[in-house]
Amino acid sequence: MIFDCCPEQKKKKLISLCETRWVERHDSVFLFKDILEPILLSLLKMEEESSDSASKAHALSSSISQFHFIVNHFVLSRMLSATHDLSEKLKKNIDVSQAIANVTSVLDLLSKQRVNANDNFKILYSQVKELAAKLDIKEDIPRVCRLQTTRNNVPYSTEEYYRRAVYVPYLDDFCNSLKERFESHKETVASLQHILPEFCTKTDFYSLEAAFNFYEEDLSHKEVVQSEFMLWEEKWSQEKSENLPKTAISSLEKCDKTFFPNIYILLKILAVLPVSVATVERSFSSLRRLKAYTSESRLNGLALLSIHRH
């Protein structure tokens, strides 16, 4: 249908909004924004045809042809563009210290956008108005009531309304969500990462004390760990900085488990601290595989065995 309405359009098929894969969710939002005009034209054409899909097409076209829908979609696309590369990175085999460093970079970028919210939204809003004019959609705001109770009534221009009621709150919530997801790890990792050769040569054992107190039950006596840390520091102080391992996994490969047992334990903890949880995604993938080969009566038990096979 998109090809019939817009033959020159290269992208002709939407991507479903995946519930478990964040990168695919980013891509689906970007694609919807890029082909919004062909989608609306396709829905309008379907309305004209006397078919069972005409009523559904009318409902969808009425929803996406609202000015506030376009504003919200553009804001969402702008926010997700800042985290697309981060989501790609989190899919790979990285330790939590790298993940938090990447998240911090994204938060710094979003903080700058928050400071310059007026100028950034002005550019975004001009793009929204350009598309709305092309689709013949009137620039308006949702209905406001005389007394503000549950609505966000901003008594200013249309642009000012969407900046204060949509863009800024969404940006703040987006930053807070990232902080809530990763800040809980930050204090532990900030202490644990001093065990890495890249940092241990520039610090002392007291920088590691917070991590030691948290994992005390898994380690030897404090003085033993302190002496072991000093030996570990001495080992890497003789190496050139470019030869020092930068991650927990690469440090683990260079650590003698018998000579540095406590350092080995701390490195192993740092290497396996979860960055994200993939249990739900694994369950969906396992369920699809099992449905193809098994009957319904055996599905639940085999699904549990497959998901928790380790």
C-alpha positions in Angstrom: 0.0 0.0 0.0 2.8 2.4 0.8 4.5 1.6 -2.5 1.2 2.3 -4.4 0.9 5.7 -2.8 4.6 6.7 -2.8 6.5 4.6 -5.4 9.6 6.7 -4.8 9.7 5.8 -1.1 12.6 3.4 -0.4 11.4 2.2 3.0 8.0 0.5 2.5 7.5 -1.7 5.5 7.1 -0.8 9.2 9.1 -2.5 12.0 7.0 -3.7 14.9 7.6 -2.0 18.3 9.6 -4.8 19.9 8.9 -5.2 23.7 12.2 -6.8 24.6 14.8 -5.5 22.1 15.6 -1.9 22.8 17.6 -1.3 19.6 14.7 -2.5 17.4 12.4 -0.2 19.4 14.6 2.7 18.5 14.6 1.7 14.8 10.9 1.3 14.7 10.3 4.8 16.0 12.8 6.3 13.6 11.3 4.5 10.6 7.8 5.6 11.6 8.9 9.2 11.7 10.6 8.9 8.3 7.6 7.5 6.5 4.8 9.2 8.4 3.6 11.0 5.3 3.3 7.8 3.1 1.6 6.0 6.0 -1.0 8.7 6.4 -1.6 8.7 2.6 -2.0 4.9 2.6 -4.5 5.0 5.4 -6.6 7.7 3.7 -6.6 5.6 0.5 -7.8 2.6 2.5 -10.6 4.7 4.0 -11.9 5.3 0.5 -12.1 1.6 -0.3 -15.2 -0.2 0.9 -13.6 -2.9 2.9 -13.4 -4.3 6.4 -10.2 -2.3 7.0 -11.8 1.1 6.2 -13.0 1.7 9.8 -9.7 0.7 11.3 -7.8 2.9 8.8 -10.0 5.8 9.7 -9.3 5.4 13.4 -5.6 5.2 12.8 -5.4 8.1 10.4 -7.4 10.3 12.8 -5.0 9.5 15.6 -1.7 10.1 13.7 -3.0 13.2 12.0 -3.3 15.1 15.3 -0.7 17.9 15.8 0.1 16.8 19.3 0.8 13.2 18.1 3.4 14.6 15.7 5.0 16.7 18.4 5.2 13.8 20.8 6.6 11.5 18.2 9.4 14.0 17.2 10.3 14.5 20.8 10.5 10.7 21.4 12.6 10.3 18.3 15.0 13.0 19.4 15.4 11.4 22.9 15.9 7.9 21.5 18.6 9.2 19.1 20.8 10.0 22.1 20.5 6.4 23.4 20.6 4.4 20.2 24.4 3.9 20.2 24.2 3.2 24.0 21.6 0.4 23.4 23.8 -1.1 20.7 26.8 -1.0 23.1 24.8 -2.7 25.9 24.0 -5.6 23.7 27.7 -6.5 23.5 29.9 -8.2 26.1 31.0 -5.2 28.2 31.5 -4.9 31.9 29.5 -2.6 34.1 32.3 0.0 34.5 32.3 0.6 30.7 28.5 0.6 30.7 28.3 3.3 33.4 31.0 5.4 31.6 28.9 5.3 28.4 25.7 6.1 30.3 27.4 9.1 32.0 28.4 10.4 28.5 24.8 10.1 27.4 23.5 11.9 30.6 26.0 14.7 30.0 24.7 15.2 26.5 21.1 15.2 27.7 21.9 17.6 30.5 23.3 20.0 27.9 20.1 19.7 25.9 18.2 20.4 29.1 20.1 23.6 29.7 19.6 24.7 26.1 16.0 23.4 26.0 14.6 26.7 24.5 16.9 26.7 21.5 16.8 22.9 20.9 13.0 22.7 21.0 12.7 25.7 18.7 14.6 23.8 16.0 12.6 20.6 16.7 9.3 22.5 16.6 10.1 24.1 13.2 10.5 20.6 11.8 7.2 19.6 13.3 5.4 22.6 11.7 7.0 21.9 8.4 5.7 18.4 8.3 2.3 19.4 9.6 2.0 22.0 6.9 2.9 19.4 4.3 0.2 17.1 5.7 -2.4 19.9 6.0 -2.6 19.4 9.8 -3.6 22.4 11.9 -1.2 23.7 14.6 -3.1 23.5 17.9 -3.0 22.5 21.5 -5.2 20.1 23.5 -8.3 21.6 25.1 -7.6 23.5 28.3 -9.9 24.1 31.2 -10.5 27.3 33.1 -9.3 26.0 36.4 -6.1 23.9 36.3 -6.7 20.6 38.2 -5.1 17.6 36.4 -4.2 19.3 33.1 -1.0 21.1 32.4 -2.4 24.4 31.3 0.3 26.7 30.0 -1.1 30.1 29.1 1.4 30.9 26.4 1.9 30.3 22.6 1.5 26.8 21.0 5.3 26.4 20.8 5.7 27.4 24.5 2.9 25.0 25.5 4.6 21.9 23.9 8.0 22.9 25.2 6.8 23.2 28.8 4.2 20.4 28.7 5.9 17.8 26.6 9.6 18.4 25.7 11.0 19.4 29.1 9.0 16.9 31.3 9.9 14.1 28.9 13.6 15.1 28.9 13.7 15.2 32.7 11.9 11.8 33.0 14.3 10.3 30.4 17.3 11.4 32.4 15.8 10.2 35.7 15.1 6.8 34.2 18.7 6.4 33.1 19.9 7.5 36.5 17.6 5.1 38.4 18.7 2.2 36.2 22.4 2.7 36.5 23.1 4.9 39.5 22.6 2.0 41.9 25.7 0.3 40.5 27.8 3.5 40.4 29.1 3.6 44.0 30.1 -0.1 44.1 31.7 0.1 40.6 33.5 3.4 41.4 35.2 1.5 44.3 35.6 -1.8 42.5 37.2 -0.3 39.4 40.3 0.7 41.4 41.2 -3.0 41.3 41.9 -2.6 37.5 45.6 -2.2 36.6 44.7 1.1 34.8 43.7 2.6 38.1 45.4 0.7 40.9 48.8 2.2 40.1 47.4 5.7 40.7 45.5 5.0 44.0 45.7 3.1 47.3 43.8 0.4 49.1 41.4 2.9 50.9 39.8 3.7 47.5 38.8 0.0 47.4 37.5 0.0 51.0 33.8 0.5 50.1 34.0 -2.6 47.8 35.8 -4.6 50.5 33.1 -3.8 53.1 30.4 -4.8 50.7 32.0 -8.1 49.7 33.7 -8.8 53.0 32.2 -12.3 53.4 33.7 -13.4 50.2 37.2 -12.2 51.0 40.1 -12.9 53.4 41.0 -10.7 56.4 41.3 -7.0 55.6 45.1 -6.9 56.2 45.6 -9.8 53.8 43.6 -8.2 51.1 45.4 -4.9 51.7 48.8 -6.6 51.3 47.6 -8.5 48.2 46.4 -5.2 46.7 49.9 -3.7 47.3 51.5 -6.6 45.5 49.0 -6.3 42.7 49.8 -2.6 42.5 53.6 -3.3 42.4 53.1 -5.9 39.6 51.5 -3.3 37.3 53.6 -0.3 38.3 56.5 -1.8 36.3 54.4 -2.0 33.1 54.0 0.8 30.5 50.6 2.4 30.6 49.6 1.3 27.1 50.2 -2.4 28.2 47.8 -2.2 31.2 44.5 -4.1 30.9 41.6 -1.7 30.6 38.6 -4.0 31.5 37.8 -6.5 34.2 37.8 -9.4 31.7 41.2 -8.6 30.3 42.5 -8.1 33.8 41.1 -11.4 34.9 43.1 -13.2 32.2 46.3 -11.6 33.5 45.6 -12.4 37.2 47.3 -15.4 38.9 44.4 -17.0 40.8 46.8 -18.7 43.3 49.0 -15.7 44.1 46.1 -13.1 44.0 43.1 -15.0 45.2 41.2 -12.0 46.6 42.0 -9.8 43.7 40.8 -12.6 41.4 37.5 -12.7 43.3 37.0 -8.9 43.1 37.8 -8.9 39.4 35.4 -11.8 38.8 32.6 -9.9 40.6 33.4 -6.7 38.6 33.3 -8.8 35.3 29.9 -10.4 36.0 28.0 -7.5 37.5 24.9 -7.3 35.3 24.5 -4.3 33.0 21.0 -5.4 31.8 18.6 -8.3 32.3 17.7 -10.5 29.3 15.5 -13.1 31.0 12.3 -11.8 29.4 14.0 -11.7 25.9 15.3 -15.2 26.4 11.9 -16.5 27.4 10.3 -15.2 24.3 13.0 -16.6 22.0 12.8 -20.0 23.8 9.1 -20.1 23.6 9.1 -19.6 19.8 11.6 -22.4 19.4 9.7 -24.8 21.6 6.3 -24.1 20.0 7.6 -25.4 16.7 8.7 -28.8 18.1 6.6 -29.7 21.2 3.0 -30.2 22.2 1.2 -27.8 24.6 1.3 -30.2 27.5 5.1 -30.3 27.6 5.7 -26.7 26.7 5.8 -25.1 30.2 8.3 -27.6 31.7 10.6 -27.5 28.6 10.5 -23.7 28.5 11.7 -23.5 32.1 14.5 -25.9 31.4 15.6 -24.0 28.3 15.5 -20.6 29.9 17.4 -21.7 33.1 19.7 -24.1 31.4 22.7 -22.7 33.1 
